[in-house]
Amino acid sequence: MGTEVIPKLTFEEFRELPSDGKRYELVRGEVHVTPAPATRHQAVVQNLTVNLGSHVIKNHLGEVWTAPLDVRLSKDTALQPDLIFISNARAGIIQENWIAGSPKLTNPRSPTLEARRGSPHQSRFSKENGS
């Protein structure tokens, strides 16, 4: 299943998209809608979340979050990684409704960027955002 592209929006307009269970991501102003992940993917994410979360809590290292939660990387890019770890040192990036900056750790790729894997666009984006 491919990614549906909606005309460019600002971050503020992006935040107004409906909460309809779809996964929306903003990449350089383009809104991408991706299908729900497969059950195996969800099982892996759940397992990682439980194990990483337990370790983080036990050792007072920070916070672990899961999608859906926007991670705003720039004025026109906000992704929804499956798994997000924010260290105590970076706790200031946690906003009321999103994460404002790059977390300490996320899953390696968002579904939107995974669909573009190997493309020049994905490579540039990864370099610009340190992923």
NORMOPE-V541695 format. One record per pair of residues at least 6 apart in sequence whose ideal C-beta (glycine too) atoms are under 6 Angstrom apart, sorted by the first residue. I is the first residue (numbers start at 1). J is the second residue. If there is no record, write none. Layout:
I_J, I_J
//
This chain:
1_35, 3_32, 3_34, 3_115, 4_33, 5_30, 6_31, 8_29, 8_30, 9_31, 14_26, 17_24, 22_33, 23_34, 23_80, 24_31, 24_33, 25_32, 25_79, 25_80, 25_110, 25_112, 26_77, 26_78, 27_77, 27_112, 28_76, 29_76, 32_112, 34_111, 34_112, 45_82, 45_83, 48_83, 49_66, 49_83, 52_64, 53_64, 56_62, 56_64, 62_86, 62_87, 62_88, 63_86, 64_85, 65_84, 66_83, 67_80, 67_82, 68_80, 70_78, 70_98, 71_79, 71_99, 72_78, 72_98, 72_100, 73_129, 79_110, 81_106, 81_107, 81_110, 82_107, 83_107, 84_103, 84_106, 85_104, 85_105, 86_103, 86_104, 87_104, 90_104, 93_99, 93_100, 93_101, 113_122, 116_122
//
